[in-house]
Amino acid sequence: MNRLLRKHSFIWPALFILLAAAAMIGLAISRLPAPASALQIRPARSGVALPDGFYVYQSLTERGIHIKSITPLEDGLVVQLDSAAQRKMAQDVLQTILPAGFVIQYCEPPHTKAWLTKLDRDRLKVG
């Protein structure tokens, strides 16, 4: 009986450690940034007006493409989407619904660029 008690006394701490490690790994994976799925629509030449954001939203939604947001950025519109597959579908749709004269390309989300510029600006202060 004494041998059986010793054998089971090591199982519970080991099980607890494995469970805690699995929880920490799961939490770490859930905190990883999702791959960015954004498109930027901008005019190919100056003098061309940007399309209306509501028109872009409505056209993509009608075709089953879920949009997180549409925001103006510098000289274009940034369309945030759920996934890379949605981004590819949206790019194909936008090329058909928008008139010639627009460049539709993959872009990094605006908040990522803002953090990078803050880091670069702070690096200049060090020294």
Secondary structure in CASP SS format (residue, H / E / C, confidence):
PFRMAT SS
TARGET T0000
AUTHOR 0000-0000-0000
METHOD secondary structure of the structure
MODEL  1
M C 1.00
N H 1.00
R H 1.00
L H 1.00
L H 1.00
R H 1.00
K H 1.00
H H 1.00
S H 1.00
F H 1.00
I H 1.00
W H 1.00
P H 1.00
A H 1.00
L H 1.00
F H 1.00
I H 1.00
L H 1.00
L H 1.00
A H 1.00
A H 1.00
A H 1.00
A H 1.00
M H 1.00
I H 1.00
G H 1.00
L H 1.00
A H 1.00
I H 1.00
S H 1.00
R C 1.00
L C 1.00
P C 1.00
A C 1.00
P C 1.00
A C 1.00
S C 1.00
A E 1.00
L E 1.00
Q E 1.00
I E 1.00
R E 1.00
P E 1.00
A C 1.00
R C 1.00
S C 1.00
G C 1.00
V C 1.00
A C 1.00
L C 1.00
P C 1.00
D C 1.00
G H 1.00
F H 1.00
Y H 1.00
V H 1.00
Y H 1.00
Q H 1.00
S H 1.00
L H 1.00
T H 1.00
E H 1.00
R C 1.00
G C 1.00
I C 1.00
H C 1.00
I E 1.00
K E 1.00
S E 1.00
I E 1.00
T E 1.00
P E 1.00
L E 1.00
E C 1.00
D C 1.00
G E 1.00
L E 1.00
V E 1.00
V E 1.00
Q E 1.00
L E 1.00
D C 1.00
S C 1.00
A H 1.00
A H 1.00
Q H 1.00
R H 1.00
K H 1.00
M H 1.00
A H 1.00
Q H 1.00
D H 1.00
V H 1.00
L H 1.00
Q H 1.00
T H 1.00
I H 1.00
L C 1.00
P C 1.00
A C 1.00
G C 1.00
F E 1.00
V E 1.00
I E 1.00
Q E 1.00
Y E 1.00
C C 1.00
E C 1.00
P C 1.00
P H 1.00
H H 1.00
T H 1.00
K H 1.00
A H 1.00
W H 1.00
L H 1.00
T H 1.00
K H 1.00
L H 1.00
D H 1.00
R H 1.00
D H 1.00
R H 1.00
L H 1.00
K H 1.00
V C 1.00
G C 1.00
END
